[in-house]
Every structure is written in C-alpha cells, then in structure tokens.
C-alpha cells in the first residue's frame, strides 16, 4: 500500500517534458523582406529549427526541424507549461537576429495543440531571388534632330538597374556585342532599368532612357522591348 501511494506521489509530481501523450505542432513561415523592410513574399520556412523549453528552465531541452511545408511537431509531452522559440532576421537589432517566442500550457494528458504558427523575417538582397530581366540596347543615329539609318545594337554600353524607390542603382552591366543584357536572381518587386543617351537639346548633352517593370512571380523571365539610345 505504501509503495502504491509513493508511486502516486511520484506520478503526481511529474513536471513538463517527455513521457506523456500531448502534442504541440504548427507551421513556420518566412516573410521574405527586402532591405527597405517591404515584405515581397511569404513562403514555408523549410529546414528551420524550432526549440522547446520545459517549464521555467532558461535553456531549451529539445529542437526539431521543419519539413518541406514548414511543419513542425513536438510529441509525447506531459501536462505543463512550455516555451517555443525560433530565430528570425531583424532590421533594427544589433545582432541581426532575434528570438521569437510562444508560451503554451498543456492542461490535458492527450491534448493536441496544433495552431502554433510562427512568421519569421528573412532579409534578402535584391539579387537573392529566382527571376530575370533581359533586354537589348539599341542605338539610333541622328543628324541634328533627324534620325537616319536603322537602329543597331549598342556594344559594351552600361545598363543600370534600380530597385523600387531607391535613389541609386544596385547593379550595372555592359551590353554584349549583340546589344543584349540580362540581370538574374532578382526578387519580386519593381525595377527600373536605364542607360545614358546623347541628347542634343540637354544642358549636359546626356539624358537617360528607361523602362520600369514589375516582377510579380518567382521564377519569372521578363524580356523587355528594345531600349533605344540616341547618338548625335
């Protein structure tokens, strides 16, 4: 009888941790964010570590990795209090990374808590994506204000690309011998591509010609109409 009573006390004093039938699960999503803080996409966070802390301990006791859909699960938990955490990029913190936490209480031996989703920030540069913009730079010869001859490919002339409302370009490249250029690995967003053109009526004899294009889907391949500069 004493042994039974002692066993009851031990069982009744069990704290948080493994040994039960409860489950905590959820999904982790990445908010793909540009360097200006604009969220350009939301995708499942694949192979992201999720940590769990039992009770009032100040260090984590276990961790799991999300699957291809961003799903994670902690199983065989006892009743009690738990703390879940994931790491996220951040714009304003000194280290560039911060911990996002959720506190969860399990009040039933077999409870399944399945709505513990996380949204973390994934900071990306403009060329961390999967899309491309391609075009051809052409030259139109002028005699005074009159164009003559057909446009021909502009060789080894610089083309610049600007993201969103930025004041300066983030990349540039020379055209090939056929006038073609291509910027690759771009994230979703708005881009302006421009080149310098001679201008007979401009104060500094130079002007810019440009195209603005929006990448709205990943893995996009955009081909522009010819960008034409003048030669006087």
C-alpha positions as CSV (number, residue, x, y, z in Angstrom):
1,X,0.0,0.0,0.0
2,X,2.9,2.3,0.9
3,X,4.5,1.6,-2.5
4,X,1.3,2.4,-4.4
5,X,0.9,5.6,-2.5
6,X,4.6,6.5,-3.2
7,X,4.1,5.8,-6.8
8,X,1.1,8.0,-6.9
9,X,3.1,10.9,-5.4
10,X,5.9,10.5,-7.9
11,X,3.5,10.3,-10.8
12,X,1.6,13.3,-9.5
13,X,4.8,15.3,-9.2
14,X,5.9,14.7,-12.8
15,X,6.8,18.0,-14.5
16,X,6.9,19.2,-18.0
17,X,8.8,17.1,-20.5
18,X,8.6,13.8,-22.4
19,X,6.5,10.9,-21.1
20,X,3.0,12.0,-22.0
21,X,0.6,11.8,-25.0
22,X,0.2,15.5,-25.7
23,X,1.4,17.2,-28.9
24,X,2.4,20.7,-29.9
25,X,2.6,21.5,-33.6
26,X,2.4,24.2,-36.1
27,X,3.9,25.9,-39.1
28,X,6.8,28.3,-39.6
29,X,6.5,30.8,-42.5
30,X,9.2,33.2,-43.9
31,X,8.2,36.7,-44.7
32,X,10.7,37.5,-47.5
33,X,11.7,41.1,-46.8
34,X,13.8,43.5,-48.8
35,X,16.4,45.8,-47.2
36,X,13.8,48.6,-47.0
37,X,11.5,46.4,-44.8
38,X,9.0,45.6,-47.5
39,X,7.6,42.1,-47.4
40,X,7.7,40.8,-51.0
41,X,6.7,37.2,-50.4
42,X,5.6,34.6,-47.9
43,X,6.8,31.0,-48.1
44,X,7.1,28.0,-45.9
45,X,10.2,28.0,-43.8
46,X,12.0,24.8,-44.8
47,X,14.6,23.2,-42.5
48,X,14.1,25.8,-39.8
49,X,14.9,24.9,-36.2
50,X,12.2,25.2,-33.6
51,X,13.2,25.0,-30.0
52,X,11.2,23.9,-26.9
53,X,11.9,24.7,-23.3
54,X,10.2,22.8,-20.4
55,X,8.6,24.7,-17.6
56,X,10.7,27.6,-16.2
57,X,14.1,26.4,-17.4
58,X,16.2,29.0,-19.0
59,X,17.7,26.8,-21.8
60,X,15.9,24.6,-24.4
61,X,15.6,20.9,-23.9
62,X,14.8,19.8,-27.5
63,X,14.5,21.0,-31.0
64,X,13.0,19.8,-34.3
65,X,13.4,20.9,-37.9
66,X,10.5,21.9,-40.1
67,X,9.7,19.9,-43.2
68,X,9.1,21.0,-46.8
69,X,5.8,22.6,-45.8
70,X,7.3,24.4,-42.8
71,X,5.5,22.0,-40.4
72,X,7.0,21.1,-37.0
73,X,5.8,18.8,-34.2
74,X,6.8,18.0,-30.6
75,X,5.2,14.8,-29.4
76,X,4.8,12.7,-26.2
77,X,4.6,15.7,-23.9
78,X,3.2,15.8,-20.4
79,X,0.9,18.4,-18.9
80,X,2.5,21.7,-18.0
81,X,4.0,24.9,-19.4
82,X,6.3,25.1,-22.4
83,X,8.1,27.8,-24.3
84,X,8.6,27.5,-28.1
85,X,11.1,29.7,-30.0
86,X,12.5,30.3,-33.4
87,X,15.1,32.7,-34.7
88,X,14.3,35.5,-37.2
89,X,16.2,38.1,-39.1
90,X,15.6,41.7,-37.9
91,X,16.3,45.2,-39.3
92,X,16.7,47.1,-36.1
93,X,18.5,44.7,-33.7
94,X,22.3,44.9,-33.2
95,X,23.0,41.2,-33.9
96,X,20.8,41.0,-37.0
97,X,18.9,38.0,-35.4
98,X,16.3,37.8,-32.7
99,X,14.3,35.1,-30.9
100,X,10.5,34.9,-31.4
101,X,8.8,33.0,-28.6
102,X,5.4,31.5,-27.7
103,X,4.3,30.3,-24.3
104,X,2.0,27.3,-24.3
105,X,0.1,25.5,-21.5
106,X,-1.0,21.9,-21.8
107,X,-3.8,21.1,-19.4
108,X,-4.7,17.7,-20.7
109,X,-2.7,14.5,-21.0
110,X,-3.7,13.9,-24.6
111,X,-4.2,17.5,-25.8
112,X,-3.2,18.3,-29.3
113,X,-2.3,22.0,-29.8
114,X,-1.9,22.5,-33.5
115,X,-2.2,26.2,-34.2
116,X,1.1,27.5,-33.0
117,X,2.4,29.1,-36.2
118,X,5.4,31.4,-36.5
119,X,6.1,34.1,-39.0
120,X,9.8,35.0,-39.2
121,X,11.6,37.6,-41.2
122,X,14.0,36.5,-43.9
123,X,16.1,39.5,-45.1
124,X,17.2,39.3,-48.7
125,X,19.1,41.4,-51.1
126,X,17.6,42.3,-54.5
127,X,19.7,39.6,-56.2
128,X,18.7,36.8,-53.9
129,X,15.7,35.7,-56.0
130,X,14.9,33.5,-58.9
131,X,13.8,35.8,-61.7
132,X,15.5,37.6,-64.5
133,X,15.0,40.7,-66.7
134,X,16.5,40.6,-70.2
135,X,16.6,43.3,-72.9
136,X,18.5,44.8,-75.8
137,X,20.1,48.2,-76.0
138,X,19.9,49.8,-79.5
139,X,21.5,52.9,-80.9
140,X,19.7,55.3,-83.3
141,X,21.9,57.7,-85.2
142,X,20.8,61.3,-85.5
143,X,21.9,64.2,-87.8
144,X,20.7,67.2,-85.9
145,X,17.1,66.4,-84.9
146,X,16.6,63.9,-87.8
147,X,17.1,60.2,-87.3
148,X,18.8,58.4,-90.2
149,X,19.5,54.7,-90.8
150,X,18.2,51.8,-88.8
151,X,18.9,51.3,-85.1
152,X,21.8,49.0,-84.4
153,X,23.0,47.1,-81.3
154,X,24.8,49.1,-78.7
155,X,28.0,47.3,-77.8
156,X,29.7,47.4,-74.4
157,X,27.4,50.1,-73.1
158,X,26.4,50.2,-69.5
159,X,22.9,49.4,-68.4
160,X,21.8,50.2,-64.8
161,X,19.1,48.6,-62.6
162,X,17.3,50.3,-59.6
163,X,15.0,48.5,-57.2
164,X,11.8,50.2,-56.1
165,X,12.1,53.8,-55.0
166,X,15.9,53.6,-54.3
167,X,17.9,56.6,-55.3
168,X,20.8,54.7,-56.7
169,X,21.3,51.6,-58.8
170,X,22.3,48.3,-57.1
171,X,23.9,46.7,-60.2
172,X,25.0,47.5,-63.7
173,X,26.4,45.6,-66.6
174,X,27.8,46.1,-70.1
175,X,25.8,45.0,-73.1
176,X,27.2,42.3,-75.3
177,X,28.3,42.6,-78.9
178,X,24.7,42.0,-79.9
179,X,23.4,44.7,-77.5
180,X,21.8,42.2,-75.1
181,X,21.9,42.4,-71.3
182,X,20.4,40.3,-68.6
183,X,20.0,40.8,-64.8
184,X,19.4,37.5,-63.0
185,X,18.5,36.1,-59.5
186,X,16.1,39.0,-58.8
187,X,13.5,39.0,-56.1
188,X,9.9,40.1,-56.6
189,X,9.3,43.8,-56.9
190,X,9.5,46.9,-59.1
191,X,12.7,47.6,-61.1
192,X,13.8,50.5,-63.3
193,X,16.4,49.8,-66.0
194,X,18.1,52.7,-67.7
195,X,21.0,53.8,-69.9
196,X,22.6,57.1,-70.8
197,X,21.7,58.6,-74.2
198,X,23.2,61.5,-76.0
199,X,20.8,64.5,-76.2
200,X,21.3,67.4,-78.5
201,X,19.0,69.7,-76.5
202,X,20.1,68.8,-73.0
203,X,22.3,71.1,-70.9
204,X,24.9,68.4,-70.2
205,X,24.4,66.7,-73.5
206,X,23.2,63.5,-71.8
207,X,19.8,62.1,-70.9
208,X,18.5,58.7,-69.6
209,X,16.2,56.3,-71.3
210,X,14.5,53.8,-69.0
211,X,11.9,51.0,-68.6
212,X,10.1,50.2,-65.4
213,X,8.9,46.6,-64.9
214,X,7.3,44.6,-62.1
215,X,8.3,41.1,-61.2
216,X,5.1,39.6,-59.5
217,X,6.0,35.9,-59.5
218,X,9.1,33.9,-58.6
219,X,11.0,32.2,-61.4
220,X,9.8,34.8,-63.9
221,X,11.8,35.6,-67.1
222,X,10.9,39.0,-68.4
223,X,12.1,40.2,-71.9
224,X,11.8,43.9,-72.5
225,X,11.2,45.7,-75.7
226,X,14.3,47.3,-77.1
227,X,15.7,50.2,-75.1
228,X,16.9,52.8,-77.6
229,X,19.5,55.5,-77.0
230,X,20.5,58.3,-79.4
231,X,23.8,59.1,-80.9
232,X,24.4,62.6,-82.3
